[in-house]
Amino acid sequence: MENEEVLQETENPVEEQPTLEVEEKSEAELKAEEIARNQRIRAEKAEKELKALKAQAPKVEIPKELDISWKEARLLQDVPDDDVEDVIGFAKFKGITIAEAKKSPVVQSLLKTRAEERASAQAANTSSKRGSRKDTSEGLLENFSKNILPQTDEDFRKLAEAQIAARKAKK
């Protein structure tokens, strides 16, 4: 019996060691599984957010290229670029050719109106590039010291006033 007890005692420590290693591996495996699970959850969450953002994003409609022949394009040479799409759209809406649409009184009045608007906008944009010149008293005194005389009587009066003010300031 003693031999059996000794054998049992020696067997027990041997059995406990492999079970510890198995437990350690299982802890490492558990950590690895937990990390993998967390990564999968984050990836799924990111995919859901991406899908939600794509659904919320405004859909940009790309206009189709104008389906016109070279003959029709030559007819539109004298039409301003801003109005070409309107002429083509009118022709498609009415089911007529571009040449007929261009002769239409509706399109002609539209083109005339827009030409007038462009002309008035161009006239309004033409402004003097010169800035209005207003000399300060310091500027007039500085120019006078450089022998640059004022051009108008008003500037001469301002220069005289500036000189008097400068002399009073020195006293």
Secondary structure, DSSP 4 states (H G I P E B T S, - for coil): -HHHHHHHHHHHHHHHHHHHHHHHHHHHHHHHHHHHHHHHHHHHHHHHHHHHHHHHSPPPPPPPPP---HHHHHHTTTS-HHHHHHHHHHHHHHT--HHHHHHSHHHHHHHHHHHHHHHHHHHHH----SPPP---HHHHHHHHHTT---SSHHHHHHHHHHHHHHHHHH-
